[in-house]
Amino acid sequence: SQLFNVVLQRRLEPDAITFNAAISACEKGGEWEDALQFFHLMVQGEVEPSVITFTAVISACKKCGKWKQVLKLLDVMLRSKVEPNTITFNAAIGVCRNGVILRSKRTWRSRG
């Protein structure tokens, strides 16, 4: 993404609010990979992710049906001792439910 490249090129040192805004923008634009890149850049820069950060990244992955990434993020979140909230759980449940339904349809089709 252009925004990600600008951050890297200019060697900016954004804070948690800046990262959260960038991740939320990626989520709204359906750019889950960019949201994950910002998340990783945030952690590498030693900026501590909050429940807002995790929820935004999880929501970005949910929007694109990336349930495996959601489960990985939930694991990282819990290991980081960041407490998920209702919005976090709703996003995670939604994408996992859709993933199970999709896998069930594929399994059913392959039998017939």
PDB file as gemmi writes it, atoms N, CA and C in Angstrom:
CRYST1    1.000    1.000    1.000  90.00  90.00  90.00 P 1                      
ATOM      1  N   SER A   1       0.833  -1.190   0.000  1.00  0.00           N  
ATOM      2  CA  SER A   1       0.000   0.000   0.000  1.00  0.00           C  
ATOM      3  C   SER A   1       0.873   1.247   0.000  1.00  0.00           C  
ATOM      4  N   GLN A   2       0.337   2.315  -0.509  1.00  0.00           N  
ATOM      5  CA  GLN A   2       1.086   3.576  -0.555  1.00  0.00           C  
ATOM      6  C   GLN A   2       1.413   4.084   0.849  1.00  0.00           C  
ATOM      7  N   LEU A   3       0.436   3.986   1.729  1.00  0.00           N  
ATOM      8  CA  LEU A   3       0.626   4.472   3.095  1.00  0.00           C  
ATOM      9  C   LEU A   3       1.758   3.723   3.786  1.00  0.00           C  
ATOM     10  N   PHE A   4       1.789   2.414   3.629  1.00  0.00           N  
ATOM     11  CA  PHE A   4       2.834   1.596   4.235  1.00  0.00           C  
ATOM     12  C   PHE A   4       4.201   1.996   3.686  1.00  0.00           C  
ATOM     13  N   ASN A   5       4.290   2.203   2.374  1.00  0.00           N  
ATOM     14  CA  ASN A   5       5.555   2.605   1.744  1.00  0.00           C  
ATOM     15  C   ASN A   5       6.024   3.971   2.229  1.00  0.00           C  
ATOM     16  N   VAL A   6       5.106   4.889   2.419  1.00  0.00           N  
ATOM     17  CA  VAL A   6       5.463   6.226   2.918  1.00  0.00           C  
ATOM     18  C   VAL A   6       6.060   6.120   4.318  1.00  0.00           C  
ATOM     19  N   VAL A   7       5.451   5.312   5.171  1.00  0.00           N  
ATOM     20  CA  VAL A   7       5.953   5.137   6.539  1.00  0.00           C  
ATOM     21  C   VAL A   7       7.380   4.598   6.498  1.00  0.00           C  
ATOM     22  N   LEU A   8       7.618   3.587   5.647  1.00  0.00           N  
ATOM     23  CA  LEU A   8       8.952   2.991   5.563  1.00  0.00           C  
ATOM     24  C   LEU A   8       9.973   3.949   4.959  1.00  0.00           C  
ATOM     25  N   GLN A   9       9.600   4.621   3.877  1.00  0.00           N  
ATOM     26  CA  GLN A   9      10.528   5.512   3.180  1.00  0.00           C  
ATOM     27  C   GLN A   9      10.945   6.705   4.036  1.00  0.00           C  
ATOM     28  N   ARG A  10      10.013   7.240   4.734  1.00  0.00           N  
ATOM     29  CA  ARG A  10      10.305   8.442   5.529  1.00  0.00           C  
ATOM     30  C   ARG A  10      10.811   8.116   6.930  1.00  0.00           C  
ATOM     31  N   ARG A  11      10.876   6.831   7.209  1.00  0.00           N  
ATOM     32  CA  ARG A  11      11.339   6.374   8.524  1.00  0.00           C  
ATOM     33  C   ARG A  11      10.594   7.069   9.656  1.00  0.00           C  
ATOM     34  N   LEU A  12       9.291   7.121   9.489  1.00  0.00           N  
ATOM     35  CA  LEU A  12       8.447   7.737  10.505  1.00  0.00           C  
ATOM     36  C   LEU A  12       8.383   6.847  11.738  1.00  0.00           C  
ATOM     37  N   GLU A  13       8.168   7.447  12.874  1.00  0.00           N  
ATOM     38  CA  GLU A  13       8.014   6.705  14.113  1.00  0.00           C  
ATOM     39  C   GLU A  13       6.635   6.983  14.697  1.00  0.00           C  
ATOM     40  N   PRO A  14       5.627   6.333  14.112  1.00  0.00           N  
ATOM     41  CA  PRO A  14       4.271   6.573  14.584  1.00  0.00           C  
ATOM     42  C   PRO A  14       4.029   5.986  15.979  1.00  0.00           C  
ATOM     43  N   ASP A  15       3.044   6.541  16.672  1.00  0.00           N  
ATOM     44  CA  ASP A  15       2.664   6.031  17.983  1.00  0.00           C  
ATOM     45  C   ASP A  15       1.457   5.099  17.834  1.00  0.00           C  
ATOM     46  N   ALA A  16       0.926   4.640  18.954  1.00  0.00           N  
ATOM     47  CA  ALA A  16      -0.192   3.687  18.936  1.00  0.00           C  
ATOM     48  C   ALA A  16      -1.413   4.268  18.223  1.00  0.00           C  
ATOM     49  N   ILE A  17      -1.689   5.539  18.431  1.00  0.00           N  
ATOM     50  CA  ILE A  17      -2.855   6.169  17.809  1.00  0.00           C  
ATOM     51  C   ILE A  17      -2.696   6.195  16.291  1.00  0.00           C  
ATOM     52  N   THR A  18      -1.503   6.515  15.820  1.00  0.00           N  
ATOM     53  CA  THR A  18      -1.230   6.550  14.385  1.00  0.00           C  
ATOM     54  C   THR A  18      -1.385   5.161  13.773  1.00  0.00           C  
ATOM     55  N   PHE A  19      -0.798   4.159  14.428  1.00  0.00           N  
ATOM     56  CA  PHE A  19      -0.916   2.785  13.934  1.00  0.00           C  
ATOM     57  C   PHE A  19      -2.374   2.330  13.914  1.00  0.00           C  
ATOM     58  N   ASN A  20      -3.101   2.609  14.985  1.00  0.00           N  
ATOM     59  CA  ASN A  20      -4.503   2.203  15.045  1.00  0.00           C  
ATOM     60  C   ASN A  20      -5.317   2.849  13.927  1.00  0.00           C  
ATOM     61  N   ALA A  21      -5.047   4.110  13.642  1.00  0.00           N  
ATOM     62  CA  ALA A  21      -5.752   4.803  12.555  1.00  0.00           C  
ATOM     63  C   ALA A  21      -5.420   4.166  11.204  1.00  0.00           C  
ATOM     64  N   ALA A  22      -4.144   3.845  10.988  1.00  0.00           N  
ATOM     65  CA  ALA A  22      -3.730   3.228   9.726  1.00  0.00           C  
ATOM     66  C   ALA A  22      -4.350   1.841   9.572  1.00  0.00           C  
ATOM     67  N   ILE A  23      -4.342   1.061  10.643  1.00  0.00           N  
ATOM     68  CA  ILE A  23      -4.925  -0.283  10.603  1.00  0.00           C  
ATOM     69  C   ILE A  23      -6.418  -0.202  10.362  1.00  0.00           C  
ATOM     70  N   SER A  24      -7.087   0.732  11.013  1.00  0.00           N  
ATOM     71  CA  SER A  24      -8.539   0.914  10.798  1.00  0.00           C  
ATOM     72  C   SER A  24      -8.843   1.319   9.367  1.00  0.00           C  
ATOM     73  N   ALA A  25      -8.002   2.174   8.797  1.00  0.00           N  
ATOM     74  CA  ALA A  25      -8.194   2.574   7.396  1.00  0.00           C  
ATOM     75  C   ALA A  25      -8.039   1.364   6.478  1.00  0.00           C  
ATOM     76  N   CYS A  26      -7.064   0.517   6.774  1.00  0.00           N  
ATOM     77  CA  CYS A  26      -6.876  -0.712   5.983  1.00  0.00           C  
ATOM     78  C   CYS A  26      -8.103  -1.617   6.104  1.00  0.00           C  
ATOM     79  N   GLU A  27      -8.625  -1.725   7.305  1.00  0.00           N  
ATOM     80  CA  GLU A  27      -9.820  -2.555   7.530  1.00  0.00           C  
ATOM     81  C   GLU A  27     -10.991  -2.043   6.707  1.00  0.00           C  
ATOM     82  N   LYS A  28     -11.209  -0.758   6.727  1.00  0.00           N  
ATOM     83  CA  LYS A  28     -12.333  -0.181   5.980  1.00  0.00           C  
ATOM     84  C   LYS A  28     -12.152  -0.336   4.472  1.00  0.00           C  
ATOM     85  N   GLY A  29     -10.896  -0.374   4.019  1.00  0.00           N  
ATOM     86  CA  GLY A  29     -10.617  -0.546   2.590  1.00  0.00           C  
ATOM     87  C   GLY A  29     -10.467  -1.994   2.160  1.00  0.00           C  
ATOM     88  N   GLY A  30     -10.640  -2.928   3.103  1.00  0.00           N  
ATOM     89  CA  GLY A  30     -10.515  -4.342   2.766  1.00  0.00           C  
ATOM     90  C   GLY A  30      -9.081  -4.777   2.504  1.00  0.00           C  
ATOM     91  N   GLU A  31      -8.127  -4.067   3.060  1.00  0.00           N  
ATOM     92  CA  GLU A  31      -6.702  -4.345   2.846  1.00  0.00           C  
ATOM     93  C   GLU A  31      -6.119  -5.086   4.054  1.00  0.00           C  
ATOM     94  N   TRP A  32      -6.517  -6.339   4.227  1.00  0.00           N  
ATOM     95  CA  TRP A  32      -6.113  -7.106   5.398  1.00  0.00           C  
ATOM     96  C   TRP A  32      -4.600  -7.313   5.468  1.00  0.00           C  
ATOM     97  N   GLU A  33      -3.948  -7.489   4.317  1.00  0.00           N  
ATOM     98  CA  GLU A  33      -2.498  -7.703   4.322  1.00  0.00           C  
ATOM     99  C   GLU A  33      -1.765  -6.449   4.810  1.00  0.00           C  
ATOM    100  N   ASP A  34      -2.236  -5.285   4.377  1.00  0.00           N  
ATOM    101  CA  ASP A  34      -1.631  -4.035   4.839  1.00  0.00           C  
ATOM    102  C   ASP A  34      -1.875  -3.837   6.332  1.00  0.00           C  
ATOM    103  N   ALA A  35      -3.065  -4.207   6.800  1.00  0.00           N  
ATOM    104  CA  ALA A  35      -3.359  -4.110   8.235  1.00  0.00           C  
ATOM    105  C   ALA A  35      -2.383  -4.969   9.032  1.00  0.00           C  
ATOM    106  N   LEU A  36      -2.112  -6.177   8.544  1.00  0.00           N  
ATOM    107  CA  LEU A  36      -1.155  -7.057   9.219  1.00  0.00           C  
ATOM    108  C   LEU A  36       0.265  -6.482   9.165  1.00  0.00           C  
ATOM    109  N   GLN A  37       0.623  -5.879   8.035  1.00  0.00           N  
ATOM    110  CA  GLN A  37       1.951  -5.261   7.921  1.00  0.00           C  
ATOM    111  C   GLN A  37       2.111  -4.135   8.941  1.00  0.00           C  
ATOM    112  N   PHE A  38       1.090  -3.306   9.064  1.00  0.00           N  
ATOM    113  CA  PHE A  38       1.153  -2.226  10.057  1.00  0.00           C  
ATOM    114  C   PHE A  38       1.230  -2.794  11.475  1.00  0.00           C  
ATOM    115  N   PHE A  39       0.480  -3.855  11.723  1.00  0.00           N  
ATOM    116  CA  PHE A  39       0.514  -4.495  13.036  1.00  0.00           C  
ATOM    117  C   PHE A  39       1.934  -4.985  13.343  1.00  0.00           C  
ATOM    118  N   HIS A  40       2.556  -5.682  12.392  1.00  0.00           N  
ATOM    119  CA  HIS A  40       3.910  -6.197  12.598  1.00  0.00           C  
ATOM    120  C   HIS A  40       4.926  -5.058  12.745  1.00  0.00           C  
ATOM    121  N   LEU A  41       4.754  -4.017  11.955  1.00  0.00           N  
ATOM    122  CA  LEU A  41       5.626  -2.845  12.060  1.00  0.00           C  
ATOM    123  C   LEU A  41       5.478  -2.210  13.445  1.00  0.00           C  
ATOM    124  N   MET A  42       4.266  -2.184  13.937  1.00  0.00           N  
ATOM    125  CA  MET A  42       3.988  -1.624  15.261  1.00  0.00           C  
ATOM    126  C   MET A  42       4.737  -2.405  16.340  1.00  0.00           C  
ATOM    127  N   VAL A  43       4.618  -3.737  16.290  1.00  0.00           N  
ATOM    128  CA  VAL A  43       5.253  -4.584  17.291  1.00  0.00           C  
ATOM    129  C   VAL A  43       6.779  -4.490  17.177  1.00  0.00           C  
ATOM    130  N   GLN A  44       7.296  -4.474  15.946  1.00  0.00           N  
ATOM    131  CA  GLN A  44       8.750  -4.365  15.742  1.00  0.00           C  
ATOM    132  C   GLN A  44       9.280  -3.033  16.266  1.00  0.00           C  
ATOM    133  N   GLY A  45       8.454  -2.011  16.167  1.00  0.00           N  
ATOM    134  CA  GLY A  45       8.840  -0.686  16.647  1.00  0.00           C  
ATOM    135  C   GLY A  45       8.628  -0.517  18.137  1.00  0.00           C  
ATOM    136  N   GLU A  46       8.275  -1.599  18.782  1.00  0.00           N  
ATOM    137  CA  GLU A  46       8.063  -1.624  20.231  1.00  0.00           C  
ATOM    138  C   GLU A  46       6.949  -0.696  20.695  1.00  0.00           C  
ATOM    139  N   VAL A  47       5.948  -0.551  19.838  1.00  0.00           N  
ATOM    140  CA  VAL A  47       4.732   0.164  20.226  1.00  0.00           C  
ATOM    141  C   VAL A  47       3.738  -0.912  20.645  1.00  0.00           C  
ATOM    142  N   GLU A  48       3.235  -0.808  21.852  1.00  0.00           N  
ATOM    143  CA  GLU A  48       2.391  -1.852  22.403  1.00  0.00           C  
ATOM    144  C   GLU A  48       0.982  -1.811  21.819  1.00  0.00           C  
ATOM    145  N   PRO A  49       0.549  -2.924  21.193  1.00  0.00           N  
ATOM    146  CA  PRO A  49      -0.817  -2.965  20.657  1.00  0.00           C  
ATOM    147  C   PRO A  49      -1.842  -3.066  21.787  1.00  0.00           C  
ATOM    148  N   SER A  50      -2.977  -2.435  21.572  1.00  0.00           N  
ATOM    149  CA  SER A  50      -4.067  -2.445  22.551  1.00  0.00           C  
ATOM    150  C   SER A  50      -5.218  -3.300  22.021  1.00  0.00           C  
ATOM    151  N   VAL A  51      -6.269  -3.370  22.791  1.00  0.00           N  
ATOM    152  CA  VAL A  51      -7.458  -4.090  22.336  1.00  0.00           C  
ATOM    153  C   VAL A  51      -8.001  -3.440  21.059  1.00  0.00           C  
ATOM    154  N   ILE A  52      -7.854  -2.136  20.935  1.00  0.00           N  
ATOM    155  CA  ILE A  52      -8.298  -1.427  19.727  1.00  0.00           C  
ATOM    156  C   ILE A  52      -7.489  -1.893  18.518  1.00  0.00           C  
ATOM    157  N   THR A  53      -6.185  -2.029  18.708  1.00  0.00           N  
ATOM    158  CA  THR A  53      -5.307  -2.487  17.629  1.00  0.00           C  
ATOM    159  C   THR A  53      -5.693  -3.888  17.178  1.00  0.00           C  
ATOM    160  N   PHE A  54      -5.758  -4.809  18.131  1.00  0.00           N  
ATOM    161  CA  PHE A  54      -6.084  -6.194  17.798  1.00  0.00           C  
ATOM    162  C   PHE A  54      -7.453  -6.302  17.140  1.00  0.00           C  
ATOM    163  N   THR A  55      -8.424  -5.568  17.655  1.00  0.00           N  
ATOM    164  CA  THR A  55      -9.769  -5.628  17.089  1.00  0.00           C  
ATOM    165  C   THR A  55      -9.788  -5.113  15.655  1.00  0.00           C  
ATOM    166  N   ALA A  56      -9.046  -4.052  15.394  1.00  0.00           N  
ATOM    167  CA  ALA A  56      -8.991  -3.509  14.031  1.00  0.00           C  
ATOM    168  C   ALA A  56      -8.349  -4.498  13.060  1.00  0.00           C  
ATOM    169  N   VAL A  57      -7.252  -5.138  13.477  1.00  0.00           N  
ATOM    170  CA  VAL A  57      -6.589  -6.111  12.602  1.00  0.00           C  
ATOM    171  C   VAL A  57      -7.485  -7.333  12.404  1.00  0.00           C  
ATOM    172  N   ILE A  58      -8.098  -7.808  13.478  1.00  0.00           N  
ATOM    173  CA  ILE A  58      -9.014  -8.950  13.379  1.00  0.00           C  
ATOM    174  C   ILE A  58     -10.187  -8.612  12.467  1.00  0.00           C  
ATOM    175  N   SER A  59     -10.722  -7.416  12.588  1.00  0.00           N  
ATOM    176  CA  SER A  59     -11.835  -6.990  11.732  1.00  0.00           C  
ATOM    177  C   SER A  59     -11.407  -6.913  10.270  1.00  0.00           C  
ATOM    178  N   ALA A  60     -10.185  -6.460  10.011  1.00  0.00           N  
ATOM    179  CA  ALA A  60      -9.680  -6.406   8.632  1.00  0.00           C  
ATOM    180  C   ALA A  60      -9.591  -7.810   8.047  1.00  0.00           C  
ATOM    181  N   CYS A  61      -9.088  -8.750   8.838  1.00  0.00           N  
ATOM    182  CA  CYS A  61      -8.992 -10.138   8.369  1.00  0.00           C  
ATOM    183  C   CYS A  61     -10.376 -10.758   8.211  1.00  0.00           C  
ATOM    184  N   LYS A  62     -11.279 -10.425   9.115  1.00  0.00           N  
ATOM    185  CA  LYS A  62     -12.655 -10.944   9.042  1.00  0.00           C  
ATOM    186  C   LYS A  62     -13.318 -10.502   7.752  1.00  0.00           C  
ATOM    187  N   LYS A  63     -13.145  -9.242   7.436  1.00  0.00           N  
ATOM    188  CA  LYS A  63     -13.788  -8.670   6.257  1.00  0.00           C  
ATOM    189  C   LYS A  63     -13.412  -9.428   4.984  1.00  0.00           C  
ATOM    190  N   CYS A  64     -12.223 -10.015   4.972  1.00  0.00           N  
ATOM    191  CA  CYS A  64     -11.723 -10.744   3.803  1.00  0.00           C  
ATOM    192  C   CYS A  64     -11.770 -12.255   4.002  1.00  0.00           C  
ATOM    193  N   GLY A  65     -12.419 -12.701   5.082  1.00  0.00           N  
ATOM    194  CA  GLY A  65     -12.606 -14.134   5.315  1.00  0.00           C  
ATOM    195  C   GLY A  65     -11.350 -14.883   5.727  1.00  0.00           C  
ATOM    196  N   LYS A  66     -10.402 -14.207   6.311  1.00  0.00           N  
ATOM    197  CA  LYS A  66      -9.115 -14.820   6.680  1.00  0.00           C  
ATOM    198  C   LYS A  66      -9.171 -15.354   8.112  1.00  0.00           C  
ATOM    199  N   TRP A  67      -9.914 -16.450   8.300  1.00  0.00           N  
ATOM    200  CA  TRP A  67     -10.147 -16.975   9.641  1.00  0.00           C  
ATOM    201  C   TRP A  67      -8.895 -17.530  10.294  1.00  0.00           C  
ATOM    202  N   LYS A  68      -7.961 -18.075   9.523  1.00  0.00           N  
ATOM    203  CA  LYS A  68      -6.722 -18.588  10.122  1.00  0.00           C  
ATOM    204  C   LYS A  68      -5.910 -17.450  10.744  1.00  0.00           C  
ATOM    205  N   GLN A  69      -5.861 -16.315  10.054  1.00  0.00           N  
ATOM    206  CA  GLN A  69      -5.147 -15.161  10.597  1.00  0.00           C  
ATOM    207  C   GLN A  69      -5.830 -14.654  11.860  1.00  0.00           C  
ATOM    208  N   VAL A  70      -7.159 -14.696  11.868  1.00  0.00           N  
ATOM    209  CA  VAL A  70      -7.904 -14.256  13.049  1.00  0.00           C  
ATOM    210  C   VAL A  70      -7.541 -15.118  14.254  1.00  0.00           C  
ATOM    211  N   LEU A  71      -7.494 -16.427  14.055  1.00  0.00           N  
ATOM    212  CA  LEU A  71      -7.150 -17.315  15.165  1.00  0.00           C  
ATOM    213  C   LEU A  71      -5.718 -17.067  15.647  1.00  0.00           C  
ATOM    214  N   LYS A  72      -4.798 -16.825  14.725  1.00  0.00           N  
ATOM    215  CA  LYS A  72      -3.413 -16.517  15.108  1.00  0.00           C  
ATOM    216  C   LYS A  72      -3.362 -15.213  15.911  1.00  0.00           C  
ATOM    217  N   LEU A  73      -4.109 -14.217  15.453  1.00  0.00           N  
ATOM    218  CA  LEU A  73      -4.127 -12.930  16.157  1.00  0.00           C  
ATOM    219  C   LEU A  73      -4.729 -13.062  17.550  1.00  0.00           C  
ATOM    220  N   LEU A  74      -5.776 -13.854  17.687  1.00  0.00           N  
ATOM    221  CA  LEU A  74      -6.357 -14.076  19.020  1.00  0.00           C  
ATOM    222  C   LEU A  74      -5.340 -14.728  19.945  1.00  0.00           C  
ATOM    223  N   ASP A  75      -4.569 -15.669  19.413  1.00  0.00           N  
ATOM    224  CA  ASP A  75      -3.536 -16.318  20.204  1.00  0.00           C  
ATOM    225  C   ASP A  75      -2.482 -15.305  20.654  1.00  0.00           C  
ATOM    226  N   VAL A  76      -2.021 -14.478  19.722  1.00  0.00           N  
ATOM    227  CA  VAL A  76      -1.031 -13.443  20.058  1.00  0.00           C  
ATOM    228  C   VAL A  76      -1.617 -12.482  21.089  1.00  0.00           C  
ATOM    229  N   MET A  77      -2.863 -12.137  20.902  1.00  0.00           N  
ATOM    230  CA  MET A  77      -3.535 -11.206  21.814  1.00  0.00           C  
ATOM    231  C   MET A  77      -3.547 -11.762  23.237  1.00  0.00           C  
ATOM    232  N   LEU A  78      -3.935 -13.018  23.363  1.00  0.00           N  
ATOM    233  CA  LEU A  78      -4.013 -13.619  24.699  1.00  0.00           C  
ATOM    234  C   LEU A  78      -2.629 -13.790  25.318  1.00  0.00           C  
ATOM    235  N   ARG A  79      -1.632 -14.162  24.511  1.00  0.00           N  
ATOM    236  CA  ARG A  79      -0.265 -14.278  25.023  1.00  0.00           C  
ATOM    237  C   ARG A  79       0.292 -12.914  25.428  1.00  0.00           C  
ATOM    238  N   SER A  80      -0.197 -11.864  24.791  1.00  0.00           N  
ATOM    239  CA  SER A  80       0.244 -10.500  25.125  1.00  0.00           C  
ATOM    240  C   SER A  80      -0.498  -9.940  26.326  1.00  0.00           C  
ATOM    241  N   LYS A  81      -1.414 -10.736  26.838  1.00  0.00           N  
ATOM    242  CA  LYS A  81      -2.229 -10.345  28.000  1.00  0.00           C  
ATOM    243  C   LYS A  81      -3.096  -9.115  27.725  1.00  0.00           C  
ATOM    244  N   VAL A  82      -3.545  -9.013  26.463  1.00  0.00           N  
ATOM    245  CA  VAL A  82      -4.495  -7.963  26.097  1.00  0.00           C  
ATOM    246  C   VAL A  82      -5.877  -8.600  26.139  1.00  0.00           C  
ATOM    247  N   GLU A  83      -6.772  -8.030  26.900  1.00  0.00           N  
ATOM    248  CA  GLU A  83      -8.105  -8.577  27.117  1.00  0.00           C  
ATOM    249  C   GLU A  83      -9.021  -8.271  25.930  1.00  0.00           C  
ATOM    250  N   PRO A  84      -9.514  -9.315  25.231  1.00  0.00           N  
ATOM    251  CA  PRO A  84     -10.474  -9.070  24.138  1.00  0.00           C  
ATOM    252  C   PRO A  84     -11.774  -8.484  24.692  1.00  0.00           C  
ATOM    253  N   ASN A  85     -12.458  -7.707  23.871  1.00  0.00           N  
ATOM    254  CA  ASN A  85     -13.762  -7.180  24.278  1.00  0.00           C  
ATOM    255  C   ASN A  85     -14.856  -7.794  23.401  1.00  0.00           C  
ATOM    256  N   THR A  86     -16.075  -7.360  23.591  1.00  0.00           N  
ATOM    257  CA  THR A  86     -17.211  -7.913  22.855  1.00  0.00           C  
ATOM    258  C   THR A  86     -17.034  -7.743  21.345  1.00  0.00           C  
ATOM    259  N   ILE A  87     -16.530  -6.603  20.922  1.00  0.00           N  
ATOM    260  CA  ILE A  87     -16.339  -6.345  19.489  1.00  0.00           C  
ATOM    261  C   ILE A  87     -15.307  -7.313  18.916  1.00  0.00           C  
ATOM    262  N   THR A  88     -14.238  -7.551  19.669  1.00  0.00           N  
ATOM    263  CA  THR A  88     -13.199  -8.489  19.246  1.00  0.00           C  
ATOM    264  C   THR A  88     -13.799  -9.881  19.063  1.00  0.00           C  
ATOM    265  N   PHE A  89     -14.534 -10.336  20.064  1.00  0.00           N  
ATOM    266  CA  PHE A  89     -15.131 -11.672  20.007  1.00  0.00           C  
ATOM    267  C   PHE A  89     -16.154 -11.785  18.875  1.00  0.00           C  
ATOM    268  N   ASN A  90     -16.952 -10.754  18.686  1.00  0.00           N  
ATOM    269  CA  ASN A  90     -17.945 -10.799  17.596  1.00  0.00           C  
ATOM    270  C   ASN A  90     -17.271 -10.926  16.234  1.00  0.00           C  
ATOM    271  N   ALA A  91     -16.192 -10.194  16.021  1.00  0.00           N  
ATOM    272  CA  ALA A  91     -15.465 -10.287  14.748  1.00  0.00           C  
ATOM    273  C   ALA A  91     -14.882 -11.683  14.572  1.00  0.00           C  
ATOM    274  N   ALA A  92     -14.289 -12.211  15.637  1.00  0.00           N  
ATOM    275  CA  ALA A  92     -13.671 -13.538  15.564  1.00  0.00           C  
ATOM    276  C   ALA A  92     -14.716 -14.623  15.331  1.00  0.00           C  
ATOM    277  N   ILE A  93     -15.814 -14.552  16.033  1.00  0.00           N  
ATOM    278  CA  ILE A  93     -16.876 -15.546  15.878  1.00  0.00           C  
ATOM    279  C   ILE A  93     -17.443 -15.499  14.468  1.00  0.00           C  
ATOM    280  N   GLY A  94     -17.657 -14.300  13.963  1.00  0.00           N  
ATOM    281  CA  GLY A  94     -18.216 -14.149  12.616  1.00  0.00           C  
ATOM    282  C   GLY A  94     -17.353 -14.773  11.544  1.00  0.00           C  
ATOM    283  N   VAL A  95     -16.063 -14.521  11.578  1.00  0.00           N  
ATOM    284  CA  VAL A  95     -15.182 -15.066  10.534  1.00  0.00           C  
ATOM    285  C   VAL A  95     -15.007 -16.572  10.701  1.00  0.00           C  
ATOM    286  N   CYS A  96     -14.940 -17.058  11.924  1.00  0.00           N  
ATOM    287  CA  CYS A  96     -14.780 -18.498  12.134  1.00  0.00           C  
ATOM    288  C   CYS A  96     -16.041 -19.244  11.718  1.00  0.00           C  
ATOM    289  N   ARG A  97     -17.198 -18.671  12.004  1.00  0.00           N  
ATOM    290  CA  ARG A  97     -18.458 -19.284  11.572  1.00  0.00           C  
ATOM    291  C   ARG A  97     -18.496 -19.385  10.055  1.00  0.00           C  
ATOM    292  N   ASN A  98     -18.111 -18.315   9.388  1.00  0.00           N  
ATOM    293  CA  ASN A  98     -18.098 -18.323   7.923  1.00  0.00           C  
ATOM    294  C   ASN A  98     -17.084 -19.329   7.383  1.00  0.00           C  
ATOM    295  N   GLY A  99     -15.944 -19.474   8.046  1.00  0.00           N  
ATOM    296  CA  GLY A  99     -14.937 -20.442   7.630  1.00  0.00           C  
ATOM    297  C   GLY A  99     -15.426 -21.866   7.765  1.00  0.00           C  
ATOM    298  N   VAL A 100     -16.130 -22.160   8.840  1.00  0.00           N  
ATOM    299  CA  VAL A 100     -16.678 -23.503   9.051  1.00  0.00           C  
ATOM    300  C   VAL A 100     -17.745 -23.801   8.001  1.00  0.00           C  
ATOM    301  N   ILE A 101     -18.609 -22.838   7.724  1.00  0.00           N  
ATOM    302  CA  ILE A 101     -19.657 -23.029   6.720  1.00  0.00           C  
ATOM    303  C   ILE A 101     -19.027 -23.288   5.350  1.00  0.00           C  
ATOM    304  N   LEU A 102     -18.031 -22.516   4.991  1.00  0.00           N  
ATOM    305  CA  LEU A 102     -17.368 -22.676   3.699  1.00  0.00           C  
ATOM    306  C   LEU A 102     -16.698 -24.041   3.596  1.00  0.00           C  
ATOM    307  N   ARG A 103     -15.991 -24.451   4.650  1.00  0.00           N  
ATOM    308  CA  ARG A 103     -15.340 -25.773   4.632  1.00  0.00           C  
ATOM    309  C   ARG A 103     -16.365 -26.875   4.543  1.00  0.00           C  
ATOM    310  N   SER A 104     -17.497 -26.726   5.241  1.00  0.00           N  
ATOM    311  CA  SER A 104     -18.548 -27.737   5.198  1.00  0.00           C  
ATOM    312  C   SER A 104     -19.108 -27.869   3.786  1.00  0.00           C  
ATOM    313  N   LYS A 105     -19.319 -26.739   3.114  1.00  0.00           N  
ATOM    314  CA  LYS A 105     -19.824 -26.770   1.739  1.00  0.00           C  
ATOM    315  C   LYS A 105     -18.836 -27.478   0.820  1.00  0.00           C  
ATOM    316  N   ARG A 106     -17.555 -27.202   0.971  1.00  0.00           N  
ATOM    317  CA  ARG A 106     -16.529 -27.839   0.136  1.00  0.00           C  
ATOM    318  C   ARG A 106     -16.497 -29.340   0.385  1.00  0.00           C  
ATOM    319  N   THR A 107     -16.563 -29.746   1.653  1.00  0.00           N  
ATOM    320  CA  THR A 107     -16.554 -31.162   1.993  1.00  0.00           C  
ATOM    321  C   THR A 107     -17.775 -31.853   1.404  1.00  0.00           C  
ATOM    322  N   TRP A 108     -18.936 -31.220   1.516  1.00  0.00           N  
ATOM    323  CA  TRP A 108     -20.166 -31.789   0.999  1.00  0.00           C  
ATOM    324  C   TRP A 108     -20.091 -31.954  -0.512  1.00  0.00           C  
ATOM    325  N   ARG A 109     -19.596 -30.948  -1.219  1.00  0.00           N  
ATOM    326  CA  ARG A 109     -19.466 -31.011  -2.673  1.00  0.00           C  
ATOM    327  C   ARG A 109     -18.500 -32.106  -3.106  1.00  0.00           C  
ATOM    328  N   SER A 110     -17.422 -32.299  -2.371  1.00  0.00           N  
ATOM    329  CA  SER A 110     -16.422 -33.291  -2.769  1.00  0.00           C  
ATOM    330  C   SER A 110     -16.935 -34.721  -2.592  1.00  0.00           C  
ATOM    331  N   ARG A 111     -17.944 -34.901  -1.784  1.00  0.00           N  
ATOM    332  CA  ARG A 111     -18.543 -36.235  -1.581  1.00  0.00           C  
ATOM    333  C   ARG A 111     -19.475 -36.612  -2.722  1.00  0.00           C  
ATOM    334  N   GLY A 112     -20.083 -35.601  -3.336  1.00  0.00           N  
ATOM    335  CA  GLY A 112     -21.098 -35.865  -4.355  1.00  0.00           C  
ATOM    336  C   GLY A 112     -20.506 -35.969  -5.679  1.00  0.00           C  
TER     337      GLY A 112                                                      
END                                                                             
